[in-house]
Amino acid sequence: MNGGPILPTAQLPSDYAVTMNPTLIEVPRPAKPTKTLRIGAIGTDSSHLPEFTRRINGLHDQGLSACRVTAFYDAGHHGMPAADVRKWQSTTLDMGAVQVASQDSLLDQVDGVMVLAVDGRRHAELALPSLRRGLPTYIDKPLTCDLHQALSILTAARSSKARCYSASSLRFAAELGQLDRSKLGTLLAIDAFGPGELNDAMPGVFFYGVHTVEMVDAIWGPGVKRVRAVRATDRDLMDLEYHDGRHAHLRLERKGCYDFGATVHGDKAIAAFKVDFADVYNRLVAGMVRFFEGGPAPAELRDIVENIAVMQAANESLFGDGGWVPVATVA
């Protein structure tokens, strides 16, 4: 899997909420939509193509969203087995989307864009055309695998006033909104864990470390000053030191069970959680359709770019001497 466990489609609950850094923002159910917002997908080498299509179109069919995935473009350079890509394309065609011959053709006929190519190194080149047209654009995780590319996306979005964000499904874990901050008091430290799967195309922590990095960011926001990271045979270990004194320790396991969670330390109490994936994907997609409908992005693009800077610094430390590496400032 290239983004977490795939779960059955469920109806959007009436108390639906999306995770907004670092609190939970309630979003009311809209009136039954009267106009269809056409969503196009770029990149077909990810299971997210059929899974997001199924969920988005399911919400549309229930009258819960104006969005519908109507077209997709195969951007080539597949990072997953050809048999899987063919299956994902076929499944998406069966759900009523059409395959178009070029990216420009897709952009001519949609109201919003999902960049779903699995290789984060290609996300900037695939996202910039829609941003330059001013189209709202969702970019699958990781936003990029390079800070310069991430900054080019941020610059393009700001220049054209195009709305854009990227998000790991871990931002939408219900447990993040269930943390009782009044009991915890001021948050001081987080000990987080998650899988540390590796991918040759996306070196270091970019491929799967992004999930745990974004989960921590969703709990208490940006502001990382410096990072250090070390690699062992079965895991990567990261330390994040923040400008205001906060500290996060991330353990990315390669032999442990597939689980995410954290212990959150406040000056009044400590809370621990393990993520229940039962509704994470549905919540991710619900946040996505609200974004395409004009609602708030579930994550600020500037903060996601800082996460890229954090992971780039972590890789520099990981493949160096394991010492502290300063995180580049993102304005």
C-alpha positions in Angstrom: 0.0 0.0 0.0 1.2 3.5 -0.8 -0.7 5.6 1.8 -2.0 3.5 4.7 -4.6 0.8 5.0 -7.5 0.8 2.5 -10.9 0.8 4.3 -14.5 0.4 3.2 -16.4 3.4 2.0 -18.7 4.9 4.7 -21.2 7.6 4.7 -20.1 11.0 5.9 -21.2 11.3 9.6 -23.3 14.3 10.6 -20.7 15.4 13.1 -17.9 15.2 10.5 -14.8 17.2 11.4 -11.4 17.7 9.7 -8.1 18.0 11.5 -6.8 21.6 11.3 -3.4 22.3 12.7 -3.4 22.1 15.7 -7.1 21.9 16.6 -10.2 20.2 15.3 -12.5 22.4 13.1 -16.1 21.5 12.7 -17.5 21.6 9.2 -21.3 21.6 8.8 -23.0 19.4 6.2 -23.9 21.4 3.2 -27.3 21.7 1.5 -27.8 19.2 -1.3 -25.4 20.4 -4.1 -27.0 21.7 -7.3 -23.9 21.8 -9.5 -21.3 19.1 -10.0 -17.7 20.1 -9.4 -15.5 18.1 -11.8 -12.4 16.7 -10.2 -9.5 15.3 -12.3 -6.7 13.0 -11.2 -3.1 13.2 -12.4 -1.1 10.0 -12.0 -2.5 6.5 -12.0 0.2 4.4 -10.3 -1.4 4.6 -6.8 -4.2 2.8 -5.2 -5.4 6.2 -4.2 -6.8 6.7 -7.7 -9.7 4.2 -7.3 -10.0 4.6 -3.6 -10.4 8.4 -3.6 -12.7 8.1 -6.7 -14.9 5.6 -4.9 -15.2 7.7 -1.8 -15.7 11.1 -3.6 -18.2 9.7 -6.1 -20.0 7.9 -3.3 -20.5 11.2 -1.4 -21.7 12.8 -4.6 -24.2 10.0 -5.2 -25.5 10.4 -1.7 -26.0 14.1 -2.2 -23.4 14.9 0.4 -20.9 16.6 -1.9 -20.8 18.5 -5.2 -17.6 16.8 -6.2 -17.2 14.0 -8.6 -14.1 12.5 -10.2 -14.8 12.7 -13.9 -11.4 12.3 -15.6 -7.8 11.1 -15.1 -4.5 11.3 -16.9 -1.8 8.7 -16.9 1.4 10.7 -16.3 3.6 7.7 -17.0 6.9 6.8 -15.3 5.0 4.4 -13.0 6.5 3.6 -9.6 4.3 0.6 -9.0 3.8 -2.8 -10.8 2.2 -2.5 -14.3 -0.5 -5.0 -13.3 -1.6 -2.9 -10.4 -1.6 0.2 -12.5 -3.9 -1.4 -15.1 -6.2 -2.7 -12.3 -6.5 0.8 -10.7 -7.2 2.4 -14.1 -9.8 -0.2 -15.0 -11.6 0.2 -11.7 -11.6 4.0 -12.0 -13.1 3.7 -15.5 -15.8 1.4 -14.2 -16.8 4.2 -11.8 -17.5 6.5 -14.7 -14.3 8.6 -15.0 -12.8 8.9 -18.4 -9.1 8.7 -19.3 -7.8 11.7 -21.2 -4.7 11.8 -23.5 -2.9 14.8 -22.1 -2.6 16.8 -18.9 -3.7 20.0 -20.7 -6.8 18.2 -21.9 -7.6 17.2 -18.3 -7.1 20.7 -17.0 -9.4 22.1 -19.7 -12.3 20.0 -18.4 -12.1 20.0 -14.6 -12.8 22.3 -11.6 -10.2 20.8 -9.3 -7.1 18.6 -9.4 -5.7 15.7 -7.4 -2.0 14.9 -8.0 -1.8 11.2 -7.2 1.4 9.9 -8.8 3.1 7.8 -6.2 6.6 9.3 -6.7 6.9 12.5 -4.7 9.8 13.6 -6.8 7.4 14.3 -9.7 4.7 16.1 -7.7 6.0 19.6 -8.5 6.1 19.2 -12.3 2.7 17.6 -12.2 1.1 20.2 -9.9 2.5 23.4 -11.3 0.3 23.5 -14.5 -2.9 23.4 -12.5 -1.6 25.9 -10.0 -0.7 28.3 -12.7 -4.2 28.1 -14.0 -5.5 28.9 -10.6 -7.2 25.5 -10.0 -7.6 24.2 -6.5 -5.1 21.4 -6.2 -4.6 18.5 -3.7 -1.2 16.9 -3.8 -0.8 13.4 -2.3 1.9 12.8 0.3 4.7 13.6 0.3 4.2 17.1 -1.2 7.7 16.7 -2.7 11.0 15.1 -1.9 13.0 18.3 -2.2 12.6 21.7 -0.4 13.3 23.7 -3.6 10.5 21.9 -5.4 8.2 22.5 -2.4 9.0 26.2 -2.4 8.2 26.3 -6.1 4.7 25.0 -5.4 4.2 27.5 -2.6 5.4 30.3 -4.8 3.1 29.3 -7.7 0.1 28.9 -5.4 0.6 32.3 -3.9 1.3 34.0 -7.2 -1.8 32.7 -8.9 -3.9 32.7 -5.7 -4.5 29.0 -6.3 -5.7 27.0 -3.3 -3.4 24.0 -2.6 -2.5 21.6 0.1 -1.1 18.2 0.7 -1.8 15.8 3.6 -1.1 12.4 5.0 -4.1 10.4 6.2 -2.6 10.5 9.7 -3.7 14.2 10.0 -7.3 12.9 10.1 -6.9 10.4 13.0 -9.8 10.9 15.4 -7.4 10.5 18.3 -5.8 13.9 17.6 -9.0 15.7 18.2 -9.7 13.7 21.3 -6.6 14.9 23.2 -7.9 16.9 26.2 -5.7 19.9 26.1 -7.2 21.5 29.2 -6.0 18.5 31.2 -2.6 18.3 29.4 -1.8 21.9 29.9 1.0 23.4 27.9 2.4 20.8 25.5 6.1 20.1 26.0 7.1 16.9 24.2 5.8 14.1 22.0 7.1 10.6 21.6 5.6 9.3 18.4 5.9 6.0 16.5 5.0 4.7 13.0 6.2 2.5 10.2 9.5 3.3 8.6 9.1 1.5 5.2 11.7 2.4 2.6 11.4 3.2 -1.0 14.5 3.6 -3.3 12.7 6.4 -5.3 12.1 8.5 -2.3 15.1 8.1 0.0 15.3 8.3 3.7 12.2 9.4 5.6 10.2 11.0 2.7 8.3 7.8 1.7 6.8 6.7 5.0 8.3 9.0 7.7 6.0 11.7 6.3 3.0 10.1 8.0 4.5 10.4 11.5 6.0 13.8 10.8 2.6 15.1 9.7 0.8 13.5 12.7 3.1 15.3 15.1 2.6 18.6 13.1 -1.2 18.1 13.3 -1.0 17.8 17.1 0.9 21.0 17.8 1.9 22.9 14.7 5.1 24.1 13.1 8.2 25.8 14.3 11.0 23.2 14.1 14.5 24.6 14.6 16.7 21.7 14.0 16.6 17.9 13.4 18.9 14.9 14.0 18.3 11.4 12.8 20.1 8.0 12.9 19.5 4.7 11.1 19.6 1.3 12.5 18.9 -2.0 10.7 15.2 -2.1 11.7 14.3 1.6 12.4 15.1 5.2 11.9 15.1 7.6 14.9 14.4 11.3 14.6 14.6 14.2 17.1 12.9 17.5 16.4 13.8 20.5 18.5 11.5 23.6 18.2 12.2 27.3 18.4 10.0 27.6 21.5 11.6 24.6 23.4 9.2 21.8 22.4 10.8 18.5 21.5 9.5 15.5 19.5 11.1 12.1 19.2 9.9 9.9 16.3 10.6 6.1 16.0 10.0 4.7 12.5 9.9 0.9 12.7 10.5 -1.5 9.8 9.8 -4.8 11.6 7.1 -3.8 14.1 3.4 -4.1 13.4 1.7 -1.5 11.2 0.6 1.0 13.8 0.9 4.7 14.5 0.6 6.5 17.8 2.2 8.8 20.3 2.6 9.8 23.9 1.9 13.5 24.4 3.5 15.2 27.4 2.0 18.4 28.9 3.0 20.3 32.0 -0.1 19.0 33.8 -0.6 15.5 32.4 0.4 12.9 29.9 -1.8 11.2 27.2 -1.1 8.3 25.0 -3.0 7.0 21.9 -2.8 4.5 19.1 -4.5 5.4 15.8 -7.7 3.5 14.9 -7.8 3.5 11.1 -11.5 2.7 10.9 -12.5 6.0 9.5 -9.2 7.8 8.6 -9.5 7.5 4.8 -13.2 8.7 4.8 -12.2 11.7 6.9 -9.3 12.5 4.6 -11.6 12.4 1.6 -14.3 14.4 3.4 -11.8 17.1 4.1 -10.7 17.0 0.4 -14.2 17.5 -1.0 -14.9 20.4 1.4 -11.7 22.0 0.2 -12.7 21.7 -3.5 -16.1 23.1 -2.5 -14.4 26.2 -1.2 -13.9 25.3 2.4 -10.7 25.6 4.4 -7.7 23.4 3.5 -7.2 20.8 6.2 -3.6 21.8 6.4 -1.8 25.1 5.6 0.5 24.7 2.5 3.2 26.8 4.2 3.3 24.3 7.1 3.5 21.3 4.8 6.5 22.9 3.1 8.1 23.2 6.5 7.5 19.5 6.9 9.5 18.9 3.7 12.3 21.1 5.1 12.2 19.0 8.3 12.5 15.7 6.4 15.2 17.0 4.1 17.2 18.0 7.2 16.5 14.6 8.7 17.9 12.9 5.6 21.0 15.1 5.7 21.6 14.0 9.3 20.6 10.4 8.6 23.0 10.0 5.7 25.7 12.1 7.5 27.0 11.8 11.0 23.7 11.8 12.8 24.3 15.3 14.2 21.9 18.2 14.4 21.0 19.9 11.1 19.2 23.3 11.1 15.8 23.4 9.4 15.5 26.0 6.6 13.1 28.9 7.3 9.9 28.8 5.3 8.2 32.3 5.1 
